[in-house]
Amino acid sequence: MARKGFIAALDVGTTKICCFVAEVDDAQKARVVGIGHHASLGLKAGGIIDMEQAEQSIIAAVNEAEQMAGVTIRDVVVNVTSGGPTSHTIETETSIGGGAIGDSEIRKLLNESKFRDHPPNRTLIHSIPVGYRIDGSNGIRDPRNMYGQTLGVHVHTVTTLIGAVQNLDTCIQRCHLNVSAHVVSPYASGLACLVEDEMDLGVTVIEMGGGATSFAVFFNGSMVHADSVPVGGVHVTHDIARGLSTPLSHAERLKTLHGGALPSPTDEREIVDAPQIGEEEDGGHNRVPKSFLVSIIAPRLEETLEIIRAKLEHSGMDRIAGRRVVLTGGACQLPGVRELAGQILDKQVRMGRPIRTTGLAEATEGPAFATGAGLLSYALDDRGEIRSMSAARHKSTNGRFARLGGWFRESF
C-alpha cells in the first residue's frame, strides 16, 4: 500500500512509452498530476531490442511527466509484456496446531509458495493467493482469526523469461530509476477498468497492444490466468504496408483514419489513396476501395482473437471466465473490433476505460492508456499479493538533472 506522497507508473510498450505521476492523498486515492508519453524506439513485441534508443524514449517520457508534475521521481511500477508470461497454480499447506490464524501464519505460508522452484530461465512476476483452505474446507478468502489444524492456499503465479525482465530493468536503471514492482499488462489494465462484480463473476481482459495481445482472466476477485499472443497493432500496419506497397507511416495513417475490422456496405464506394514506396510525393498513388483495406485488416484481427479463444479453451479457463470480455489497448479502438470480438469469442464485449484514477486528460482516459492507469492502482493496492523480489530495489539519490547529465555523458 502506498503512503501519502507521489507514485509513478511507466508503461513500456512497442509503439509508445507512457509515464504517469500521481499524488496520493490521505484517503489513498491517486490523482494524476503529470503525464508524459513518447513514441517507442528500440522495442519490438514489448521487448528491448536497442538499449540506447529505448533509454532515450523512456527518459523523454519520464522528464515530460516530471516537468508537468513539478516533482522528481525515483521509483516506478513498470508493466511486462514480453517474455511469454505463463500461469501456474501452486498448492501449499502447513500445520498451525489448532491456534488462531494471524498475519504471521499467512505470511509464512505465502512465502513457502513463493519460493517454490521455477524453471531456471524464468522469473516470478506475480504470486497471487486466490483462495485459502482450513482443514480441507476450500473457498476461504480471508482466514485471519479463524481456527484450524492445517492452513492451505492456492497461489496463482505468473512467470516470464528472465532475460526479457533483466533487459527491461537494465534499461530503466540506465535512466537512473528504480523498478519497485513488475505487473503484466492485462493485469494492470484489469485493475484500471474492471468493476468488482466483473472480477467476482468472471471476465477476460484483452489488452490489444502494438506488439502483442495479452489477456488475463479474473474470477472470485483475483486474476487466475494470464497469457499472450505475439501479434498486435503493428502487425496490422505491416500487413497494410505490404498489401498496398505503401510506406509504414502511410499504412499507420490509413489504418487509423480509414481502417475497420468489419466490412460495411459503403466500403466499395469509399476510395482511399495509398502512396507507393519509393515514389515522389507527387508521384503515382494506388487508389483502392476501403473494402480492400478492410480485407487486409480483418483476417489478422480474426486470427488473433481465434488464438485467444483456443488458448482459453485449452487452459480450461473459458468457463471460469464467464461471458464477459473487456477490451483495452490502442489496437482495440479500430471500428468494428468490439463486434468482431463478440462474434469470435461468443461473449459480451465492452470497451475498457480507466475508472479508478482521477486527473487523466481527455486524450489519456481511453483504452490505450488503461495499462498505465492500472499500474498506479497496483502501486496503491496489490490486492494481497506477495511482491516479487525480481524488481530492482536499489535506492538512488539521483534527481532529474543528474539523470539527464548521466544520459549525456553516456551518449556523447
TORKOL-4160 file (C-alpha; in steps of 0.2 Angstrom, whole numbers, padded with zeros to 4 digits, m for minus):
412
<pt num="1" X="0000" Y="0000" Z="0000"/>
<pt num="2" X="0007" Y="0017" Z="m0005"/>
<pt num="3" X="0009" Y="0031" Z="0008"/>
<pt num="4" X="0004" Y="0049" Z="0005"/>
<pt num="5" X="0015" Y="0057" Z="m0007"/>
<pt num="6" X="0019" Y="0053" Z="m0026"/>
<pt num="7" X="0019" Y="0037" Z="m0036"/>
<pt num="8" X="0024" Y="0034" Z="m0054"/>
<pt num="9" X="0019" Y="0021" Z="m0067"/>
<pt num="10" X="0029" Y="0018" Z="m0083"/>
<pt num="11" X="0020" Y="0009" Z="m0097"/>
<pt num="12" X="0034" Y="0002" Z="m0109"/>
<pt num="13" X="0025" Y="m0003" Z="m0125"/>
<pt num="14" X="0030" Y="m0007" Z="m0143"/>
<pt num="15" X="0023" Y="0009" Z="m0150"/>
<pt num="16" X="0023" Y="0021" Z="m0135"/>
<pt num="17" X="0031" Y="0025" Z="m0119"/>
<pt num="18" X="0019" Y="0032" Z="m0106"/>
<pt num="19" X="0023" Y="0039" Z="m0089"/>
<pt num="20" X="0010" Y="0044" Z="m0076"/>
<pt num="21" X="0014" Y="0053" Z="m0060"/>
<pt num="22" X="0001" Y="0053" Z="m0047"/>
<pt num="23" X="m0002" Y="0062" Z="m0030"/>
<pt num="24" X="m0009" Y="0050" Z="m0016"/>
<pt num="25" X="m0020" Y="0059" Z="m0003"/>
<pt num="26" X="m0024" Y="0054" Z="0015"/>
<pt num="27" X="m0038" Y="0043" Z="0008"/>
<pt num="28" X="m0026" Y="0033" Z="m0003"/>
<pt num="29" X="m0033" Y="0040" Z="m0019"/>
<pt num="30" X="m0022" Y="0044" Z="m0033"/>
<pt num="31" X="m0024" Y="0059" Z="m0044"/>
<pt num="32" X="m0013" Y="0061" Z="m0059"/>
<pt num="33" X="m0003" Y="0077" Z="m0059"/>
<pt num="34" X="0010" Y="0073" Z="m0073"/>
<pt num="35" X="0009" Y="0064" Z="m0089"/>
<pt num="36" X="0022" Y="0061" Z="m0102"/>
<pt num="37" X="0022" Y="0050" Z="m0117"/>
<pt num="38" X="0034" Y="0047" Z="m0132"/>
<pt num="39" X="0035" Y="0036" Z="m0147"/>
<pt num="40" X="0044" Y="0020" Z="m0143"/>
<pt num="41" X="0061" Y="0017" Z="m0151"/>
<pt num="42" X="0071" Y="0001" Z="m0148"/>
<pt num="43" X="0057" Y="m0010" Z="m0144"/>
<pt num="44" X="0049" Y="m0025" Z="m0153"/>
<pt num="45" X="0034" Y="m0035" Z="m0146"/>
<pt num="46" X="0036" Y="m0026" Z="m0129"/>
<pt num="47" X="0054" Y="m0032" Z="m0128"/>
<pt num="48" X="0071" Y="m0022" Z="m0129"/>
<pt num="49" X="0080" Y="m0023" Z="m0145"/>
<pt num="50" X="0090" Y="m0007" Z="m0144"/>
<pt num="51" X="0095" Y="m0002" Z="m0127"/>
<pt num="52" X="0101" Y="0016" Z="m0132"/>
<pt num="53" X="0085" Y="0020" Z="m0141"/>
<pt num="54" X="0074" Y="0013" Z="m0128"/>
<pt num="55" X="0083" Y="0023" Z="m0115"/>
<pt num="56" X="0081" Y="0039" Z="m0124"/>
<pt num="57" X="0062" Y="0036" Z="m0126"/>
<pt num="58" X="0060" Y="0032" Z="m0108"/>
<pt num="59" X="0070" Y="0047" Z="m0102"/>
<pt num="60" X="0059" Y="0058" Z="m0114"/>
<pt num="61" X="0043" Y="0052" Z="m0107"/>
<pt num="62" X="0048" Y="0052" Z="m0089"/>
<pt num="63" X="0055" Y="0070" Z="m0090"/>
<pt num="64" X="0039" Y="0076" Z="m0098"/>
<pt num="65" X="0029" Y="0069" Z="m0084"/>
<pt num="66" X="0041" Y="0076" Z="m0070"/>
<pt num="67" X="0040" Y="0093" Z="m0078"/>
<pt num="68" X="0021" Y="0093" Z="m0078"/>
<pt num="69" X="0020" Y="0087" Z="m0060"/>
<pt num="70" X="0034" Y="0098" Z="m0053"/>
<pt num="71" X="0042" Y="0083" Z="m0044"/>
<pt num="72" X="0057" Y="0071" Z="m0047"/>
<pt num="73" X="0053" Y="0053" Z="m0047"/>
<pt num="74" X="0065" Y="0039" Z="m0042"/>
<pt num="75" X="0054" Y="0023" Z="m0041"/>
<pt num="76" X="0042" Y="0017" Z="m0055"/>
<pt num="77" X="0030" Y="0002" Z="m0056"/>
<pt num="78" X="0033" Y="m0005" Z="m0074"/>
<pt num="79" X="0022" Y="m0017" Z="m0085"/>
<pt num="80" X="0029" Y="m0033" Z="m0093"/>
<pt num="81" X="0023" Y="m0038" Z="m0110"/>
<pt num="82" X="0037" Y="m0048" Z="m0117"/>
<pt num="83" X="0045" Y="m0064" Z="m0112"/>
<pt num="84" X="0030" Y="m0076" Z="m0114"/>
<pt num="85" X="0020" Y="m0074" Z="m0097"/>
<pt num="86" X="0015" Y="m0091" Z="m0091"/>
<pt num="87" X="0002" Y="m0095" Z="m0077"/>
<pt num="88" X="0003" Y="m0109" Z="m0065"/>
<pt num="89" X="m0007" Y="m0113" Z="m0049"/>
<pt num="90" X="0003" Y="m0119" Z="m0034"/>
<pt num="91" X="m0005" Y="m0128" Z="m0018"/>
<pt num="92" X="0004" Y="m0126" Z="m0002"/>
<pt num="93" X="m0002" Y="m0132" Z="0016"/>
<pt num="94" X="0006" Y="m0130" Z="0033"/>
<pt num="95" X="0001" Y="m0136" Z="0051"/>
<pt num="96" X="m0005" Y="m0122" Z="0063"/>
<pt num="97" X="m0008" Y="m0133" Z="0078"/>
<pt num="98" X="m0026" Y="m0128" Z="0081"/>
<pt num="99" X="m0022" Y="m0110" Z="0086"/>
<pt num="100" X="m0030" Y="m0094" Z="0079"/>
<pt num="101" X="m0023" Y="m0089" Z="0061"/>
<pt num="102" X="m0014" Y="m0072" Z="0061"/>
<pt num="103" X="m0004" Y="m0062" Z="0049"/>
<pt num="104" X="0012" Y="m0072" Z="0053"/>
<pt num="105" X="0005" Y="m0089" Z="0049"/>
<pt num="106" X="m0002" Y="m0082" Z="0032"/>
<pt num="107" X="0015" Y="m0074" Z="0028"/>
<pt num="108" X="0024" Y="m0090" Z="0032"/>
<pt num="109" X="0013" Y="m0100" Z="0020"/>
<pt num="110" X="0013" Y="m0087" Z="0006"/>
<pt num="111" X="0032" Y="m0087" Z="0007"/>
<pt num="112" X="0033" Y="m0105" Z="0006"/>
<pt num="113" X="0023" Y="m0105" Z="m0010"/>
<pt num="114" X="0033" Y="m0090" Z="m0017"/>
<pt num="115" X="0050" Y="m0099" Z="m0016"/>
<pt num="116" X="0044" Y="m0115" Z="m0024"/>
<pt num="117" X="0056" Y="m0119" Z="m0039"/>
<pt num="118" X="0053" Y="m0111" Z="m0056"/>
<pt num="119" X="0062" Y="m0116" Z="m0072"/>
<pt num="120" X="0079" Y="m0108" Z="m0071"/>
<pt num="121" X="0076" Y="m0097" Z="m0086"/>
<pt num="122" X="0061" Y="m0089" Z="m0079"/>
<pt num="123" X="0057" Y="m0076" Z="m0066"/>
<pt num="124" X="0042" Y="m0074" Z="m0054"/>
<pt num="125" X="0032" Y="m0059" Z="m0059"/>
<pt num="126" X="0016" Y="m0062" Z="m0048"/>
<pt num="127" X="0012" Y="m0073" Z="m0034"/>
<pt num="128" X="m0007" Y="m0070" Z="m0030"/>
<pt num="129" X="m0017" Y="m0080" Z="m0017"/>
<pt num="130" X="m0033" Y="m0085" Z="m0025"/>
<pt num="131" X="m0041" Y="m0095" Z="m0011"/>
<pt num="132" X="m0037" Y="m0102" Z="0006"/>
<pt num="133" X="m0041" Y="m0119" Z="0014"/>
<pt num="134" X="m0043" Y="m0123" Z="0033"/>
<pt num="135" X="m0044" Y="m0142" Z="0037"/>
<pt num="136" X="m0049" Y="m0146" Z="0020"/>
<pt num="137" X="m0063" Y="m0133" Z="0018"/>
<pt num="138" X="m0060" Y="m0123" Z="0002"/>
<pt num="139" X="m0066" Y="m0106" Z="m0004"/>
<pt num="140" X="m0060" Y="m0096" Z="0011"/>
<pt num="141" X="m0055" Y="m0078" Z="0006"/>
<pt num="142" X="m0048" Y="m0072" Z="0022"/>
<pt num="143" X="m0043" Y="m0085" Z="0035"/>
<pt num="144" X="m0037" Y="m0072" Z="0049"/>
<pt num="145" X="m0044" Y="m0075" Z="0066"/>
<pt num="146" X="m0051" Y="m0092" Z="0061"/>
<pt num="147" X="m0045" Y="m0108" Z="0069"/>
<pt num="148" X="m0039" Y="m0125" Z="0062"/>
<pt num="149" X="m0026" Y="m0138" Z="0062"/>
<pt num="150" X="m0020" Y="m0135" Z="0044"/>
<pt num="151" X="m0019" Y="m0120" Z="0033"/>
<pt num="152" X="m0018" Y="m0121" Z="0014"/>
<pt num="153" X="m0018" Y="m0109" Z="0000"/>
<pt num="154" X="m0020" Y="m0109" Z="m0019"/>
<pt num="155" X="m0007" Y="m0097" Z="m0027"/>
<pt num="156" X="m0008" Y="m0091" Z="m0045"/>
<pt num="157" X="0010" Y="m0087" Z="m0051"/>
<pt num="158" X="0015" Y="m0079" Z="m0067"/>
<pt num="159" X="0032" Y="m0081" Z="m0073"/>
<pt num="160" X="0041" Y="m0074" Z="m0088"/>
<pt num="161" X="0058" Y="m0076" Z="m0097"/>
<pt num="162" X="0071" Y="m0069" Z="m0085"/>
<pt num="163" X="0081" Y="m0061" Z="m0099"/>
<pt num="164" X="0067" Y="m0050" Z="m0105"/>
<pt num="165" X="0064" Y="m0043" Z="m0087"/>
<pt num="166" X="0083" Y="m0041" Z="m0085"/>
<pt num="167" X="0084" Y="m0031" Z="m0101"/>
<pt num="168" X="0069" Y="m0020" Z="m0096"/>
<pt num="169" X="0076" Y="m0017" Z="m0079"/>
<pt num="170" X="0093" Y="m0013" Z="m0085"/>
<pt num="171" X="0086" Y="0000" Z="m0097"/>
<pt num="172" X="0076" Y="0008" Z="m0084"/>
<pt num="173" X="0091" Y="0008" Z="m0072"/>
<pt num="174" X="0101" Y="0017" Z="m0085"/>
<pt num="175" X="0088" Y="0031" Z="m0084"/>
<pt num="176" X="0093" Y="0032" Z="m0066"/>
<pt num="177" X="0076" Y="0025" Z="m0060"/>
<pt num="178" X="0072" Y="0010" Z="m0048"/>
<pt num="179" X="0059" Y="m0003" Z="m0053"/>
<pt num="180" X="0048" Y="m0005" Z="m0037"/>
<pt num="181" X="0037" Y="m0019" Z="m0045"/>
<pt num="182" X="0033" Y="m0028" Z="m0061"/>
<pt num="183" X="0015" Y="m0030" Z="m0067"/>
<pt num="184" X="0009" Y="m0040" Z="m0083"/>
<pt num="185" X="0000" Y="m0028" Z="m0094"/>
<pt num="186" X="m0018" Y="m0036" Z="m0094"/>
<pt num="187" X="m0017" Y="m0037" Z="m0075"/>
<pt num="188" X="m0014" Y="m0019" Z="m0074"/>
<pt num="189" X="m0027" Y="m0015" Z="m0087"/>
<pt num="190" X="m0040" Y="m0025" Z="m0077"/>
<pt num="191" X="m0036" Y="m0016" Z="m0061"/>
<pt num="192" X="m0039" Y="0000" Z="m0070"/>
<pt num="193" X="m0055" Y="m0004" Z="m0080"/>
<pt num="194" X="m0065" Y="m0018" Z="m0071"/>
<pt num="195" X="m0079" Y="m0016" Z="m0058"/>
<pt num="196" X="m0078" Y="m0028" Z="m0043"/>
<pt num="197" X="m0093" Y="m0038" Z="m0049"/>
<pt num="198" X="m0084" Y="m0042" Z="m0065"/>
<pt num="199" X="m0069" Y="m0048" Z="m0056"/>
<pt num="200" X="m0080" Y="m0059" Z="m0045"/>
<pt num="201" X="m0091" Y="m0066" Z="m0058"/>
<pt num="202" X="m0078" Y="m0070" Z="m0071"/>
<pt num="203" X="m0071" Y="m0059" Z="m0085"/>
<pt num="204" X="m0057" Y="m0059" Z="m0098"/>
<pt num="205" X="m0047" Y="m0043" Z="m0101"/>
<pt num="206" X="m0039" Y="m0042" Z="m0118"/>
<pt num="207" X="m0025" Y="m0029" Z="m0119"/>
<pt num="208" X="m0023" Y="m0026" Z="m0138"/>
<pt num="209" X="m0006" Y="m0018" Z="m0139"/>
<pt num="210" X="0006" Y="m0013" Z="m0153"/>
<pt num="211" X="0017" Y="m0028" Z="m0152"/>
<pt num="212" X="0007" Y="m0041" Z="m0143"/>
<pt num="213" X="m0010" Y="m0045" Z="m0137"/>
<pt num="214" X="m0011" Y="m0051" Z="m0119"/>
<pt num="215" X="m0026" Y="m0057" Z="m0109"/>
<pt num="216" X="m0030" Y="m0061" Z="m0091"/>
<pt num="217" X="m0044" Y="m0070" Z="m0083"/>
<pt num="218" X="m0052" Y="m0063" Z="m0067"/>
<pt num="219" X="m0063" Y="m0074" Z="m0055"/>
<pt num="220" X="m0068" Y="m0073" Z="m0037"/>
<pt num="221" X="m0059" Y="m0056" Z="m0036"/>
<pt num="222" X="m0042" Y="m0061" Z="m0042"/>
<pt num="223" X="m0033" Y="m0064" Z="m0058"/>
<pt num="224" X="m0032" Y="m0083" Z="m0061"/>
<pt num="225" X="m0024" Y="m0084" Z="m0078"/>
<pt num="226" X="m0013" Y="m0074" Z="m0090"/>
<pt num="227" X="m0006" Y="m0077" Z="m0107"/>
<pt num="228" X="m0001" Y="m0068" Z="m0123"/>
<pt num="229" X="m0001" Y="m0069" Z="m0142"/>
<pt num="230" X="0014" Y="m0061" Z="m0150"/>
<pt num="231" X="0003" Y="m0051" Z="m0163"/>
<pt num="232" X="m0003" Y="m0033" Z="m0161"/>
<pt num="233" X="m0007" Y="m0017" Z="m0170"/>
<pt num="234" X="0010" Y="m0016" Z="m0178"/>
<pt num="235" X="0007" Y="m0032" Z="m0187"/>
<pt num="236" X="m0009" Y="m0025" Z="m0194"/>
<pt num="237" X="0001" Y="m0010" Z="m0200"/>
<pt num="238" X="0014" Y="m0021" Z="m0208"/>
<pt num="239" X="0000" Y="m0031" Z="m0217"/>
<pt num="240" X="m0007" Y="m0015" Z="m0224"/>
<pt num="241" X="0011" Y="m0008" Z="m0230"/>
<pt num="242" X="0014" Y="m0025" Z="m0239"/>
<pt num="243" X="m0003" Y="m0027" Z="m0246"/>
<pt num="244" X="m0004" Y="m0009" Z="m0253"/>
<pt num="245" X="0015" Y="m0007" Z="m0256"/>
<pt num="246" X="0015" Y="0009" Z="m0246"/>
<pt num="247" X="0027" Y="0016" Z="m0233"/>
<pt num="248" X="0024" Y="0011" Z="m0215"/>
<pt num="249" X="0020" Y="0029" Z="m0210"/>
<pt num="250" X="0006" Y="0030" Z="m0223"/>
<pt num="251" X="0000" Y="0012" Z="m0218"/>
<pt num="252" X="m0002" Y="0018" Z="m0200"/>
<pt num="253" X="m0012" Y="0033" Z="m0206"/>
<pt num="254" X="m0023" Y="0023" Z="m0217"/>
<pt num="255" X="m0027" Y="0011" Z="m0203"/>
<pt num="256" X="m0031" Y="0025" Z="m0191"/>
<pt num="257" X="m0041" Y="0036" Z="m0202"/>
<pt num="258" X="m0050" Y="0023" Z="m0213"/>
<pt num="259" X="m0047" Y="0006" Z="m0205"/>
<pt num="260" X="m0060" Y="m0006" Z="m0199"/>
<pt num="261" X="m0062" Y="m0024" Z="m0193"/>
<pt num="262" X="m0079" Y="m0027" Z="m0201"/>
<pt num="263" X="m0085" Y="m0024" Z="m0219"/>
<pt num="264" X="m0098" Y="m0010" Z="m0222"/>
<pt num="265" X="m0110" Y="m0008" Z="m0237"/>
<pt num="266" X="m0102" Y="0009" Z="m0241"/>
<pt num="267" X="m0084" Y="0002" Z="m0242"/>
<pt num="268" X="m0084" Y="m0001" Z="m0260"/>
<pt num="269" X="m0089" Y="0017" Z="m0264"/>
<pt num="270" X="m0076" Y="0025" Z="m0252"/>
<pt num="271" X="m0059" Y="0027" Z="m0261"/>
<pt num="272" X="m0043" Y="0029" Z="m0251"/>
<pt num="273" X="m0026" Y="0034" Z="m0258"/>
<pt num="274" X="m0010" Y="0024" Z="m0254"/>
<pt num="275" X="0006" Y="0032" Z="m0259"/>
<pt num="276" X="0018" Y="0020" Z="m0266"/>
<pt num="277" X="0035" Y="0015" Z="m0259"/>
<pt num="278" X="0049" Y="0024" Z="m0267"/>
<pt num="279" X="0038" Y="0036" Z="m0277"/>
<pt num="280" X="0040" Y="0055" Z="m0276"/>
<pt num="281" X="0027" Y="0065" Z="m0266"/>
<pt num="282" X="0018" Y="0070" Z="m0282"/>
<pt num="283" X="0021" Y="0053" Z="m0290"/>
<pt num="284" X="0008" Y="0038" Z="m0293"/>
<pt num="285" X="m0004" Y="0034" Z="m0279"/>
<pt num="286" X="m0013" Y="0017" Z="m0278"/>
<pt num="287" X="m0031" Y="0021" Z="m0276"/>
<pt num="288" X="m0041" Y="0007" Z="m0269"/>
<pt num="289" X="m0058" Y="0005" Z="m0261"/>
<pt num="290" X="m0060" Y="0005" Z="m0242"/>
<pt num="291" X="m0066" Y="m0013" Z="m0244"/>
<pt num="292" X="m0049" Y="m0019" Z="m0249"/>
<pt num="293" X="m0041" Y="m0010" Z="m0234"/>
<pt num="294" X="m0053" Y="m0019" Z="m0223"/>
<pt num="295" X="m0050" Y="m0036" Z="m0231"/>
<pt num="296" X="m0032" Y="m0034" Z="m0226"/>
<pt num="297" X="m0035" Y="m0029" Z="m0208"/>
<pt num="298" X="m0049" Y="m0041" Z="m0203"/>
<pt num="299" X="m0040" Y="m0058" Z="m0206"/>
<pt num="300" X="m0026" Y="m0053" Z="m0194"/>
<pt num="301" X="m0038" Y="m0047" Z="m0181"/>
<pt num="302" X="m0048" Y="m0063" Z="m0183"/>
<pt num="303" X="m0033" Y="m0074" Z="m0182"/>
<pt num="304" X="m0028" Y="m0065" Z="m0165"/>
<pt num="305" X="m0045" Y="m0067" Z="m0157"/>
<pt num="306" X="m0046" Y="m0085" Z="m0163"/>
<pt num="307" X="m0029" Y="m0089" Z="m0155"/>
<pt num="308" X="m0035" Y="m0081" Z="m0139"/>
<pt num="309" X="m0051" Y="m0092" Z="m0139"/>
<pt num="310" X="m0041" Y="m0108" Z="m0142"/>
<pt num="311" X="m0029" Y="m0103" Z="m0128"/>
<pt num="312" X="m0044" Y="m0100" Z="m0116"/>
<pt num="313" X="m0052" Y="m0117" Z="m0121"/>
<pt num="314" X="m0035" Y="m0126" Z="m0119"/>
<pt num="315" X="m0032" Y="m0119" Z="m0102"/>
<pt num="316" X="m0049" Y="m0124" Z="m0096"/>
<pt num="317" X="m0052" Y="m0105" Z="m0091"/>
<pt num="318" X="m0066" Y="m0102" Z="m0104"/>
<pt num="319" X="m0080" Y="m0107" Z="m0092"/>
<pt num="320" X="m0072" Y="m0098" Z="m0077"/>
<pt num="321" X="m0070" Y="m0083" Z="m0087"/>
<pt num="322" X="m0089" Y="m0082" Z="m0090"/>
<pt num="323" X="m0097" Y="m0072" Z="m0104"/>
<pt num="324" X="m0089" Y="m0055" Z="m0101"/>
<pt num="325" X="m0074" Y="m0048" Z="m0111"/>
<pt num="326" X="m0067" Y="m0031" Z="m0108"/>
<pt num="327" X="m0055" Y="m0024" Z="m0122"/>
<pt num="328" X="m0041" Y="m0012" Z="m0119"/>
<pt num="329" X="m0026" Y="m0006" Z="m0128"/>
<pt num="330" X="m0024" Y="0005" Z="m0143"/>
<pt num="331" X="m0027" Y="m0008" Z="m0156"/>
<pt num="332" X="m0045" Y="m0011" Z="m0149"/>
<pt num="333" X="m0050" Y="0006" Z="m0155"/>
<pt num="334" X="m0052" Y="0002" Z="m0173"/>
<pt num="335" X="m0071" Y="0002" Z="m0178"/>
<pt num="336" X="m0079" Y="m0015" Z="m0178"/>
<pt num="337" X="m0066" Y="m0023" Z="m0166"/>
<pt num="338" X="m0079" Y="m0024" Z="m0152"/>
<pt num="339" X="m0092" Y="m0033" Z="m0163"/>
<pt num="340" X="m0079" Y="m0044" Z="m0171"/>
<pt num="341" X="m0073" Y="m0050" Z="m0154"/>
<pt num="342" X="m0091" Y="m0053" Z="m0149"/>
<pt num="343" X="m0093" Y="m0064" Z="m0164"/>
<pt num="344" X="m0077" Y="m0075" Z="m0162"/>
<pt num="345" X="m0077" Y="m0076" Z="m0143"/>
<pt num="346" X="m0096" Y="m0078" Z="m0142"/>
<pt num="347" X="m0096" Y="m0067" Z="m0127"/>
<pt num="348" X="m0102" Y="m0050" Z="m0122"/>
<pt num="349" X="m0089" Y="m0037" Z="m0125"/>
<pt num="350" X="m0087" Y="m0019" Z="m0119"/>
<pt num="351" X="m0073" Y="m0006" Z="m0121"/>
<pt num="352" X="m0062" Y="m0003" Z="m0105"/>
<pt num="353" X="m0058" Y="0014" Z="m0099"/>
<pt num="354" X="m0049" Y="0018" Z="m0083"/>
<pt num="355" X="m0061" Y="0021" Z="m0069"/>
<pt num="356" X="m0051" Y="0021" Z="m0053"/>
<pt num="357" X="m0039" Y="0036" Z="m0057"/>
<pt num="358" X="m0043" Y="0054" Z="m0057"/>
<pt num="359" X="m0034" Y="0068" Z="m0066"/>
<pt num="360" X="m0032" Y="0060" Z="m0083"/>
<pt num="361" X="m0033" Y="0072" Z="m0098"/>
<pt num="362" X="m0046" Y="0068" Z="m0110"/>
<pt num="363" X="m0033" Y="0061" Z="m0123"/>
<pt num="364" X="m0027" Y="0049" Z="m0110"/>
<pt num="365" X="m0043" Y="0042" Z="m0102"/>
<pt num="366" X="m0046" Y="0029" Z="m0116"/>
<pt num="367" X="m0042" Y="0011" Z="m0118"/>
<pt num="368" X="m0025" Y="0015" Z="m0125"/>
<pt num="369" X="m0019" Y="0021" Z="m0108"/>
<pt num="370" X="m0028" Y="0008" Z="m0097"/>
<pt num="371" X="m0011" Y="m0001" Z="m0093"/>
<pt num="372" X="m0003" Y="0015" Z="m0086"/>
<pt num="373" X="m0018" Y="0019" Z="m0075"/>
<pt num="374" X="m0018" Y="0001" Z="m0069"/>
<pt num="375" X="0000" Y="0002" Z="m0064"/>
<pt num="376" X="m0005" Y="0016" Z="m0052"/>
<pt num="377" X="m0019" Y="0006" Z="m0045"/>
<pt num="378" X="m0007" Y="m0008" Z="m0042"/>
<pt num="379" X="0005" Y="0004" Z="m0033"/>
<pt num="380" X="m0009" Y="0009" Z="m0021"/>
<pt num="381" X="m0016" Y="m0009" Z="m0018"/>
<pt num="382" X="m0008" Y="m0025" Z="m0024"/>
<pt num="383" X="m0023" Y="m0035" Z="m0018"/>
<pt num="384" X="m0014" Y="m0046" Z="m0006"/>
<pt num="385" X="0000" Y="m0051" Z="m0017"/>
<pt num="386" X="0017" Y="m0056" Z="m0011"/>
<pt num="387" X="0028" Y="m0044" Z="m0021"/>
<pt num="388" X="0041" Y="m0052" Z="m0032"/>
<pt num="389" X="0059" Y="m0049" Z="m0027"/>
<pt num="390" X="0064" Y="m0049" Z="m0045"/>
<pt num="391" X="0061" Y="m0030" Z="m0046"/>
<pt num="392" X="0077" Y="m0020" Z="m0043"/>
<pt num="393" X="0076" Y="m0010" Z="m0027"/>
<pt num="394" X="0092" Y="m0001" Z="m0027"/>
<pt num="395" X="0090" Y="0017" Z="m0019"/>
<pt num="396" X="0096" Y="0031" Z="m0029"/>
<pt num="397" X="0099" Y="0049" Z="m0024"/>
<pt num="398" X="0100" Y="0055" Z="m0042"/>
<pt num="399" X="0087" Y="0068" Z="m0047"/>
<pt num="400" X="0081" Y="0073" Z="m0064"/>
<pt num="401" X="0096" Y="0084" Z="m0069"/>
<pt num="402" X="0108" Y="0070" Z="m0063"/>
<pt num="403" X="0098" Y="0058" Z="m0074"/>
<pt num="404" X="0099" Y="0070" Z="m0089"/>
<pt num="405" X="0118" Y="0073" Z="m0086"/>
<pt num="406" X="0121" Y="0054" Z="m0085"/>
<pt num="407" X="0112" Y="0051" Z="m0101"/>
<pt num="408" X="0123" Y="0064" Z="m0110"/>
<pt num="409" X="0139" Y="0058" Z="m0103"/>
<pt num="410" X="0135" Y="0040" Z="m0108"/>
<pt num="411" X="0128" Y="0045" Z="m0125"/>
<pt num="412" X="0141" Y="0058" Z="m0130"/>
